[in-house]
Amino acid sequence: MSYKRCPSCGGPLQAFRDLTEEEKRHVRAEKTGFAPEAYIRCAREGCRRYQRRLNWSDGGYFPPPGPA
């Protein structure tokens, strides 16, 4: 786990984790310039932000969870 700036959460640095396999599939479809392994996800509850490890401005958001 690493700590990075999260544009969605603001405030102090947030914990980021590696992507799950399902998240990697989403990132692979959205971002074609880098491998999904180059991206990490904000671990804060409710945050859907993912961003490249070495460039916080290169990122996006996972869609909201579907109905349960």
PyMOL Python script that loads the backbone (N, CA, C, O; Angstrom):
from pymol import cmd

cmd.read_pdbstr("""\
ATOM      1  N   MET A   1       0.846  -1.169   0.000  1.00  0.00           N
ATOM      2  CA  MET A   1       0.000   0.000   0.000  1.00  0.00           C
ATOM      3  C   MET A   1       0.894   1.234   0.000  1.00  0.00           C
ATOM      4  O   MET A   1       1.924   1.275   0.672  1.00  0.00           O
ATOM      5  N   SER A   2       0.477   2.235  -0.767  1.00  0.00           N
ATOM      6  CA  SER A   2       1.232   3.477  -0.811  1.00  0.00           C
ATOM      7  C   SER A   2       0.283   4.635  -0.509  1.00  0.00           C
ATOM      8  O   SER A   2      -0.936   4.471  -0.530  1.00  0.00           O
ATOM      9  N   TYR A   3       0.840   5.776  -0.235  1.00  0.00           N
ATOM     10  CA  TYR A   3       0.053   6.961   0.106  1.00  0.00           C
ATOM     11  C   TYR A   3       0.301   8.034  -0.942  1.00  0.00           C
ATOM     12  O   TYR A   3       1.440   8.406  -1.223  1.00  0.00           O
ATOM     13  N   LYS A   4      -0.799   8.522  -1.512  1.00  0.00           N
ATOM     14  CA  LYS A   4      -0.729   9.470  -2.628  1.00  0.00           C
ATOM     15  C   LYS A   4      -1.807  10.534  -2.466  1.00  0.00           C
ATOM     16  O   LYS A   4      -2.714  10.416  -1.642  1.00  0.00           O
ATOM     17  N   ARG A   5      -1.676  11.579  -3.284  1.00  0.00           N
ATOM     18  CA  ARG A   5      -2.699  12.611  -3.361  1.00  0.00           C
ATOM     19  C   ARG A   5      -3.898  12.028  -4.108  1.00  0.00           C
ATOM     20  O   ARG A   5      -3.728  11.404  -5.155  1.00  0.00           O
ATOM     21  N   CYS A   6      -5.092  12.223  -3.586  1.00  0.00           N
ATOM     22  CA  CYS A   6      -6.314  11.791  -4.265  1.00  0.00           C
ATOM     23  C   CYS A   6      -7.160  13.026  -4.538  1.00  0.00           C
ATOM     24  O   CYS A   6      -7.661  13.647  -3.600  1.00  0.00           O
ATOM     25  N   PRO A   7      -7.330  13.397  -5.810  1.00  0.00           N
ATOM     26  CA  PRO A   7      -8.115  14.585  -6.128  1.00  0.00           C
ATOM     27  C   PRO A   7      -9.563  14.492  -5.644  1.00  0.00           C
ATOM     28  O   PRO A   7     -10.188  15.522  -5.390  1.00  0.00           O
ATOM     29  N   SER A   8     -10.099  13.300  -5.513  1.00  0.00           N
ATOM     30  CA  SER A   8     -11.483  13.140  -5.058  1.00  0.00           C
ATOM     31  C   SER A   8     -11.614  13.355  -3.558  1.00  0.00           C
ATOM     32  O   SER A   8     -12.565  13.981  -3.090  1.00  0.00           O
ATOM     33  N   CYS A   9     -10.668  12.838  -2.822  1.00  0.00           N
ATOM     34  CA  CYS A   9     -10.757  12.865  -1.361  1.00  0.00           C
ATOM     35  C   CYS A   9     -10.219  14.161  -0.773  1.00  0.00           C
ATOM     36  O   CYS A   9     -10.687  14.608   0.275  1.00  0.00           O
ATOM     37  N   GLY A  10      -9.239  14.769  -1.436  1.00  0.00           N
ATOM     38  CA  GLY A  10      -8.640  15.983  -0.898  1.00  0.00           C
ATOM     39  C   GLY A  10      -7.944  15.698   0.428  1.00  0.00           C
ATOM     40  O   GLY A  10      -7.678  14.546   0.767  1.00  0.00           O
ATOM     41  N   GLY A  11      -7.661  16.740   1.156  1.00  0.00           N
ATOM     42  CA  GLY A  11      -7.064  16.587   2.473  1.00  0.00           C
ATOM     43  C   GLY A  11      -5.706  15.919   2.446  1.00  0.00           C
ATOM     44  O   GLY A  11      -4.955  16.055   1.480  1.00  0.00           O
ATOM     45  N   PRO A  12      -5.391  15.191   3.519  1.00  0.00           N
ATOM     46  CA  PRO A  12      -4.079  14.549   3.600  1.00  0.00           C
ATOM     47  C   PRO A  12      -3.943  13.418   2.582  1.00  0.00           C
ATOM     48  O   PRO A  12      -4.911  13.048   1.917  1.00  0.00           O
ATOM     49  N   LEU A  13      -2.759  12.888   2.474  1.00  0.00           N
ATOM     50  CA  LEU A  13      -2.523  11.774   1.557  1.00  0.00           C
ATOM     51  C   LEU A  13      -3.422  10.597   1.911  1.00  0.00           C
ATOM     52  O   LEU A  13      -3.713  10.348   3.081  1.00  0.00           O
ATOM     53  N   GLN A  14      -3.852   9.883   0.885  1.00  0.00           N
ATOM     54  CA  GLN A  14      -4.742   8.737   1.071  1.00  0.00           C
ATOM     55  C   GLN A  14      -4.003   7.439   0.756  1.00  0.00           C
ATOM     56  O   GLN A  14      -3.053   7.430  -0.028  1.00  0.00           O
ATOM     57  N   ALA A  15      -4.440   6.363   1.363  1.00  0.00           N
ATOM     58  CA  ALA A  15      -3.888   5.039   1.074  1.00  0.00           C
ATOM     59  C   ALA A  15      -4.396   4.585  -0.294  1.00  0.00           C
ATOM     60  O   ALA A  15      -5.575   4.743  -0.611  1.00  0.00           O
ATOM     61  N   PHE A  16      -3.499   4.022  -1.096  1.00  0.00           N
ATOM     62  CA  PHE A  16      -3.845   3.445  -2.388  1.00  0.00           C
ATOM     63  C   PHE A  16      -3.399   1.993  -2.393  1.00  0.00           C
ATOM     64  O   PHE A  16      -2.378   1.642  -1.801  1.00  0.00           O
ATOM     65  N   ARG A  17      -4.170   1.156  -3.064  1.00  0.00           N
ATOM     66  CA  ARG A  17      -3.865  -0.273  -3.144  1.00  0.00           C
ATOM     67  C   ARG A  17      -3.779  -0.702  -4.599  1.00  0.00           C
ATOM     68  O   ARG A  17      -4.190   0.031  -5.500  1.00  0.00           O
ATOM     69  N   ASP A  18      -3.238  -1.905  -4.822  1.00  0.00           N
ATOM     70  CA  ASP A  18      -3.196  -2.475  -6.167  1.00  0.00           C
ATOM     71  C   ASP A  18      -4.619  -2.778  -6.635  1.00  0.00           C
ATOM     72  O   ASP A  18      -5.531  -2.938  -5.824  1.00  0.00           O
ATOM     73  N   LEU A  19      -4.792  -2.852  -7.938  1.00  0.00           N
ATOM     74  CA  LEU A  19      -6.097  -3.157  -8.511  1.00  0.00           C
ATOM     75  C   LEU A  19      -6.402  -4.647  -8.431  1.00  0.00           C
ATOM     76  O   LEU A  19      -5.500  -5.482  -8.498  1.00  0.00           O
ATOM     77  N   THR A  20      -7.678  -4.968  -8.288  1.00  0.00           N
ATOM     78  CA  THR A  20      -8.115  -6.360  -8.379  1.00  0.00           C
ATOM     79  C   THR A  20      -8.143  -6.741  -9.865  1.00  0.00           C
ATOM     80  O   THR A  20      -7.997  -5.874 -10.726  1.00  0.00           O
ATOM     81  N   GLU A  21      -8.326  -8.005 -10.165  1.00  0.00           N
ATOM     82  CA  GLU A  21      -8.391  -8.450 -11.563  1.00  0.00           C
ATOM     83  C   GLU A  21      -9.565  -7.801 -12.288  1.00  0.00           C
ATOM     84  O   GLU A  21      -9.419  -7.411 -13.446  1.00  0.00           O
ATOM     85  N   GLU A  22     -10.706  -7.674 -11.652  1.00  0.00           N
ATOM     86  CA  GLU A  22     -11.869  -7.034 -12.268  1.00  0.00           C
ATOM     87  C   GLU A  22     -11.584  -5.560 -12.555  1.00  0.00           C
ATOM     88  O   GLU A  22     -11.951  -5.050 -13.614  1.00  0.00           O
ATOM     89  N   GLU A  23     -10.937  -4.882 -11.622  1.00  0.00           N
ATOM     90  CA  GLU A  23     -10.572  -3.479 -11.816  1.00  0.00           C
ATOM     91  C   GLU A  23      -9.560  -3.325 -12.950  1.00  0.00           C
ATOM     92  O   GLU A  23      -9.622  -2.357 -13.708  1.00  0.00           O
ATOM     93  N   LYS A  24      -8.635  -4.267 -13.070  1.00  0.00           N
ATOM     94  CA  LYS A  24      -7.658  -4.225 -14.165  1.00  0.00           C
ATOM     95  C   LYS A  24      -8.355  -4.317 -15.513  1.00  0.00           C
ATOM     96  O   LYS A  24      -7.946  -3.646 -16.460  1.00  0.00           O
ATOM     97  N   ARG A  25      -9.404  -5.138 -15.622  1.00  0.00           N
ATOM     98  CA  ARG A  25     -10.147  -5.252 -16.880  1.00  0.00           C
ATOM     99  C   ARG A  25     -10.784  -3.905 -17.255  1.00  0.00           C
ATOM    100  O   ARG A  25     -10.767  -3.506 -18.420  1.00  0.00           O
ATOM    101  N   HIS A  26     -11.342  -3.217 -16.263  1.00  0.00           N
ATOM    102  CA  HIS A  26     -11.942  -1.900 -16.510  1.00  0.00           C
ATOM    103  C   HIS A  26     -10.885  -0.905 -16.981  1.00  0.00           C
ATOM    104  O   HIS A  26     -11.096  -0.191 -17.961  1.00  0.00           O
ATOM    105  N   VAL A  27      -9.753  -0.856 -16.289  1.00  0.00           N
ATOM    106  CA  VAL A  27      -8.687   0.083 -16.632  1.00  0.00           C
ATOM    107  C   VAL A  27      -8.113  -0.242 -18.010  1.00  0.00           C
ATOM    108  O   VAL A  27      -7.804   0.668 -18.779  1.00  0.00           O
ATOM    109  N   ARG A  28      -7.969  -1.517 -18.328  1.00  0.00           N
ATOM    110  CA  ARG A  28      -7.450  -1.927 -19.642  1.00  0.00           C
ATOM    111  C   ARG A  28      -8.340  -1.377 -20.765  1.00  0.00           C
ATOM    112  O   ARG A  28      -7.839  -0.981 -21.817  1.00  0.00           O
ATOM    113  N   ALA A  29      -9.646  -1.353 -20.540  1.00  0.00           N
ATOM    114  CA  ALA A  29     -10.578  -0.837 -21.546  1.00  0.00           C
ATOM    115  C   ALA A  29     -10.562   0.687 -21.616  1.00  0.00           C
ATOM    116  O   ALA A  29     -10.783   1.252 -22.688  1.00  0.00           O
ATOM    117  N   GLU A  30     -10.310   1.357 -20.511  1.00  0.00           N
ATOM    118  CA  GLU A  30     -10.350   2.818 -20.455  1.00  0.00           C
ATOM    119  C   GLU A  30      -9.020   3.481 -20.803  1.00  0.00           C
ATOM    120  O   GLU A  30      -9.001   4.521 -21.461  1.00  0.00           O
ATOM    121  N   LYS A  31      -7.916   2.891 -20.371  1.00  0.00           N
ATOM    122  CA  LYS A  31      -6.594   3.494 -20.524  1.00  0.00           C
ATOM    123  C   LYS A  31      -5.717   2.566 -21.360  1.00  0.00           C
ATOM    124  O   LYS A  31      -5.354   1.479 -20.909  1.00  0.00           O
ATOM    125  N   THR A  32      -5.382   2.985 -22.561  1.00  0.00           N
ATOM    126  CA  THR A  32      -4.621   2.103 -23.444  1.00  0.00           C
ATOM    127  C   THR A  32      -3.130   2.415 -23.485  1.00  0.00           C
ATOM    128  O   THR A  32      -2.361   1.648 -24.065  1.00  0.00           O
ATOM    129  N   GLY A  33      -2.707   3.514 -22.887  1.00  0.00           N
ATOM    130  CA  GLY A  33      -1.303   3.900 -22.968  1.00  0.00           C
ATOM    131  C   GLY A  33      -0.379   3.165 -22.023  1.00  0.00           C
ATOM    132  O   GLY A  33       0.822   3.078 -22.280  1.00  0.00           O
ATOM    133  N   PHE A  34      -0.911   2.635 -20.935  1.00  0.00           N
ATOM    134  CA  PHE A  34      -0.105   1.944 -19.928  1.00  0.00           C
ATOM    135  C   PHE A  34      -0.796   0.650 -19.520  1.00  0.00           C
ATOM    136  O   PHE A  34      -2.015   0.521 -19.632  1.00  0.00           O
ATOM    137  N   ALA A  35      -0.013  -0.290 -19.051  1.00  0.00           N
ATOM    138  CA  ALA A  35      -0.579  -1.548 -18.536  1.00  0.00           C
ATOM    139  C   ALA A  35      -1.400  -1.254 -17.273  1.00  0.00           C
ATOM    140  O   ALA A  35      -1.087  -0.310 -16.548  1.00  0.00           O
ATOM    141  N   PRO A  36      -2.430  -2.036 -17.002  1.00  0.00           N
ATOM    142  CA  PRO A  36      -3.238  -1.823 -15.800  1.00  0.00           C
ATOM    143  C   PRO A  36      -2.409  -1.877 -14.510  1.00  0.00           C
ATOM    144  O   PRO A  36      -2.777  -1.260 -13.510  1.00  0.00           O
ATOM    145  N   GLU A  37      -1.306  -2.603 -14.534  1.00  0.00           N
ATOM    146  CA  GLU A  37      -0.449  -2.697 -13.343  1.00  0.00           C
ATOM    147  C   GLU A  37       0.194  -1.353 -12.993  1.00  0.00           C
ATOM    148  O   GLU A  37       0.725  -1.191 -11.895  1.00  0.00           O
ATOM    149  N   ALA A  38       0.150  -0.394 -13.915  1.00  0.00           N
ATOM    150  CA  ALA A  38       0.700   0.937 -13.661  1.00  0.00           C
ATOM    151  C   ALA A  38      -0.257   1.790 -12.825  1.00  0.00           C
ATOM    152  O   ALA A  38       0.092   2.899 -12.421  1.00  0.00           O
ATOM    153  N   TYR A  39      -1.461   1.275 -12.566  1.00  0.00           N
ATOM    154  CA  TYR A  39      -2.486   2.037 -11.858  1.00  0.00           C
ATOM    155  C   TYR A  39      -2.757   1.453 -10.472  1.00  0.00           C
ATOM    156  O   TYR A  39      -2.563   0.262 -10.229  1.00  0.00           O
ATOM    157  N   ILE A  40      -3.208   2.320  -9.581  1.00  0.00           N
ATOM    158  CA  ILE A  40      -3.584   1.938  -8.223  1.00  0.00           C
ATOM    159  C   ILE A  40      -4.928   2.577  -7.903  1.00  0.00           C
ATOM    160  O   ILE A  40      -5.363   3.503  -8.587  1.00  0.00           O
ATOM    161  N   ARG A  41      -5.579   2.079  -6.861  1.00  0.00           N
ATOM    162  CA  ARG A  41      -6.902   2.574  -6.489  1.00  0.00           C
ATOM    163  C   ARG A  41      -6.888   3.146  -5.088  1.00  0.00           C
ATOM    164  O   ARG A  41      -6.251   2.604  -4.185  1.00  0.00           O
ATOM    165  N   CYS A  42      -7.604   4.254  -4.919  1.00  0.00           N
ATOM    166  CA  CYS A  42      -7.750   4.836  -3.589  1.00  0.00           C
ATOM    167  C   CYS A  42      -8.498   3.843  -2.701  1.00  0.00           C
ATOM    168  O   CYS A  42      -9.526   3.294  -3.099  1.00  0.00           O
ATOM    169  N   ALA A  43      -7.981   3.623  -1.517  1.00  0.00           N
ATOM    170  CA  ALA A  43      -8.557   2.626  -0.612  1.00  0.00           C
ATOM    171  C   ALA A  43      -9.576   3.227   0.359  1.00  0.00           C
ATOM    172  O   ALA A  43     -10.136   2.507   1.186  1.00  0.00           O
ATOM    173  N   ARG A  44      -9.821   4.530   0.267  1.00  0.00           N
ATOM    174  CA  ARG A  44     -10.782   5.159   1.172  1.00  0.00           C
ATOM    175  C   ARG A  44     -12.195   4.674   0.873  1.00  0.00           C
ATOM    176  O   ARG A  44     -12.576   4.556  -0.291  1.00  0.00           O
ATOM    177  N   GLU A  45     -12.956   4.399   1.893  1.00  0.00           N
ATOM    178  CA  GLU A  45     -14.337   3.912   1.779  1.00  0.00           C
ATOM    179  C   GLU A  45     -15.153   4.837   0.875  1.00  0.00           C
ATOM    180  O   GLU A  45     -15.228   6.041   1.116  1.00  0.00           O
ATOM    181  N   GLY A  46     -15.759   4.271  -0.159  1.00  0.00           N
ATOM    182  CA  GLY A  46     -16.627   5.021  -1.049  1.00  0.00           C
ATOM    183  C   GLY A  46     -15.931   5.725  -2.208  1.00  0.00           C
ATOM    184  O   GLY A  46     -16.611   6.187  -3.124  1.00  0.00           O
ATOM    185  N   CYS A  47     -14.619   5.825  -2.205  1.00  0.00           N
ATOM    186  CA  CYS A  47     -13.907   6.494  -3.290  1.00  0.00           C
ATOM    187  C   CYS A  47     -13.725   5.516  -4.450  1.00  0.00           C
ATOM    188  O   CYS A  47     -13.342   4.365  -4.239  1.00  0.00           O
ATOM    189  N   ARG A  48     -13.997   5.968  -5.663  1.00  0.00           N
ATOM    190  CA  ARG A  48     -13.888   5.119  -6.852  1.00  0.00           C
ATOM    191  C   ARG A  48     -12.720   5.525  -7.741  1.00  0.00           C
ATOM    192  O   ARG A  48     -12.634   5.072  -8.883  1.00  0.00           O
ATOM    193  N   ARG A  49     -11.819   6.368  -7.242  1.00  0.00           N
ATOM    194  CA  ARG A  49     -10.704   6.907  -8.023  1.00  0.00           C
ATOM    195  C   ARG A  49      -9.598   5.884  -8.240  1.00  0.00           C
ATOM    196  O   ARG A  49      -9.223   5.157  -7.320  1.00  0.00           O
ATOM    197  N   TYR A  50      -9.075   5.832  -9.472  1.00  0.00           N
ATOM    198  CA  TYR A  50      -7.835   5.112  -9.753  1.00  0.00           C
ATOM    199  C   TYR A  50      -6.914   6.076 -10.478  1.00  0.00           C
ATOM    200  O   TYR A  50      -7.378   6.984 -11.168  1.00  0.00           O
ATOM    201  N   GLN A  51      -5.622   5.885 -10.326  1.00  0.00           N
ATOM    202  CA  GLN A  51      -4.659   6.765 -10.974  1.00  0.00           C
ATOM    203  C   GLN A  51      -3.345   6.036 -11.166  1.00  0.00           C
ATOM    204  O   GLN A  51      -3.051   5.037 -10.509  1.00  0.00           O
ATOM    205  N   ARG A  52      -2.563   6.578 -12.097  1.00  0.00           N
ATOM    206  CA  ARG A  52      -1.268   5.961 -12.377  1.00  0.00           C
ATOM    207  C   ARG A  52      -0.341   6.184 -11.197  1.00  0.00           C
ATOM    208  O   ARG A  52      -0.358   7.249 -10.580  1.00  0.00           O
ATOM    209  N   ARG A  53       0.458   5.192 -10.886  1.00  0.00           N
ATOM    210  CA  ARG A  53       1.357   5.246  -9.727  1.00  0.00           C
ATOM    211  C   ARG A  53       2.245   6.486  -9.730  1.00  0.00           C
ATOM    212  O   ARG A  53       2.457   7.102  -8.685  1.00  0.00           O
ATOM    213  N   LEU A  54       2.761   6.851 -10.892  1.00  0.00           N
ATOM    214  CA  LEU A  54       3.737   7.932 -10.958  1.00  0.00           C
ATOM    215  C   LEU A  54       3.167   9.243 -11.499  1.00  0.00           C
ATOM    216  O   LEU A  54       3.922  10.187 -11.736  1.00  0.00           O
ATOM    217  N   ASN A  55       1.844   9.319 -11.698  1.00  0.00           N
ATOM    218  CA  ASN A  55       1.244  10.549 -12.217  1.00  0.00           C
ATOM    219  C   ASN A  55      -0.213  10.605 -11.776  1.00  0.00           C
ATOM    220  O   ASN A  55      -1.084  10.032 -12.431  1.00  0.00           O
ATOM    221  N   TRP A  56      -0.478  11.285 -10.683  1.00  0.00           N
ATOM    222  CA  TRP A  56      -1.834  11.308 -10.134  1.00  0.00           C
ATOM    223  C   TRP A  56      -2.848  11.928 -11.090  1.00  0.00           C
ATOM    224  O   TRP A  56      -4.041  11.644 -10.982  1.00  0.00           O
ATOM    225  N   SER A  57      -2.400  12.773 -12.029  1.00  0.00           N
ATOM    226  CA  SER A  57      -3.356  13.410 -12.932  1.00  0.00           C
ATOM    227  C   SER A  57      -3.823  12.474 -14.052  1.00  0.00           C
ATOM    228  O   SER A  57      -4.779  12.796 -14.757  1.00  0.00           O
ATOM    229  N   ASP A  58      -3.171  11.330 -14.226  1.00  0.00           N
ATOM    230  CA  ASP A  58      -3.587  10.341 -15.216  1.00  0.00           C
ATOM    231  C   ASP A  58      -4.391   9.269 -14.490  1.00  0.00           C
ATOM    232  O   ASP A  58      -3.830   8.317 -13.948  1.00  0.00           O
ATOM    233  N   GLY A  59      -5.696   9.434 -14.486  1.00  0.00           N
ATOM    234  CA  GLY A  59      -6.529   8.474 -13.776  1.00  0.00           C
ATOM    235  C   GLY A  59      -7.979   8.577 -14.245  1.00  0.00           C
ATOM    236  O   GLY A  59      -8.284   9.150 -15.291  1.00  0.00           O
ATOM    237  N   GLY A  60      -8.834   8.014 -13.449  1.00  0.00           N
ATOM    238  CA  GLY A  60     -10.254   8.017 -13.766  1.00  0.00           C
ATOM    239  C   GLY A  60     -11.029   7.469 -12.578  1.00  0.00           C
ATOM    240  O   GLY A  60     -10.534   7.405 -11.453  1.00  0.00           O
ATOM    241  N   TYR A  61     -12.257   7.079 -12.873  1.00  0.00           N
ATOM    242  CA  TYR A  61     -13.148   6.599 -11.811  1.00  0.00           C
ATOM    243  C   TYR A  61     -13.830   5.310 -12.240  1.00  0.00           C
ATOM    244  O   TYR A  61     -14.217   5.151 -13.398  1.00  0.00           O
ATOM    245  N   PHE A  62     -13.969   4.409 -11.308  1.00  0.00           N
ATOM    246  CA  PHE A  62     -14.729   3.198 -11.553  1.00  0.00           C
ATOM    247  C   PHE A  62     -16.212   3.561 -11.478  1.00  0.00           C
ATOM    248  O   PHE A  62     -16.583   4.479 -10.747  1.00  0.00           O
ATOM    249  N   PRO A  63     -17.058   2.857 -12.220  1.00  0.00           N
ATOM    250  CA  PRO A  63     -18.493   3.145 -12.148  1.00  0.00           C
ATOM    251  C   PRO A  63     -19.030   2.791 -10.761  1.00  0.00           C
ATOM    252  O   PRO A  63     -18.452   1.961 -10.060  1.00  0.00           O
ATOM    253  N   PRO A  64     -20.131   3.420 -10.372  1.00  0.00           N
ATOM    254  CA  PRO A  64     -20.706   3.075  -9.077  1.00  0.00           C
ATOM    255  C   PRO A  64     -21.143   1.608  -9.073  1.00  0.00           C
ATOM    256  O   PRO A  64     -21.460   1.044 -10.121  1.00  0.00           O
ATOM    257  N   PRO A  65     -21.155   1.006  -7.900  1.00  0.00           N
ATOM    258  CA  PRO A  65     -21.569  -0.397  -7.829  1.00  0.00           C
ATOM    259  C   PRO A  65     -23.030  -0.547  -8.285  1.00  0.00           C
ATOM    260  O   PRO A  65     -23.865   0.335  -8.084  1.00  0.00           O
ATOM    261  N   GLY A  66     -23.296  -1.686  -8.897  1.00  0.00           N
ATOM    262  CA  GLY A  66     -24.654  -1.961  -9.362  1.00  0.00           C
ATOM    263  C   GLY A  66     -25.581  -2.274  -8.204  1.00  0.00           C
ATOM    264  O   GLY A  66     -25.136  -2.381  -7.061  1.00  0.00           O
ATOM    265  N   PRO A  67     -26.865  -2.421  -8.491  1.00  0.00           N
ATOM    266  CA  PRO A  67     -27.819  -2.763  -7.420  1.00  0.00           C
ATOM    267  C   PRO A  67     -27.494  -4.118  -6.815  1.00  0.00           C
ATOM    268  O   PRO A  67     -27.052  -5.040  -7.501  1.00  0.00           O
ATOM    269  N   ALA A  68     -27.719  -4.213  -5.539  1.00  0.00           N
ATOM    270  CA  ALA A  68     -27.407  -5.460  -4.815  1.00  0.00           C
ATOM    271  C   ALA A  68     -28.474  -6.492  -4.982  1.00  0.00           C
ATOM    272  O   ALA A  68     -28.361  -7.590  -4.438  1.00  0.00           O
TER     273      ALA A  68
END
""", "prot")
cmd.dss("prot")
cmd.show_as("cartoon", "prot")
cmd.util.cbc("prot")
cmd.orient("prot")
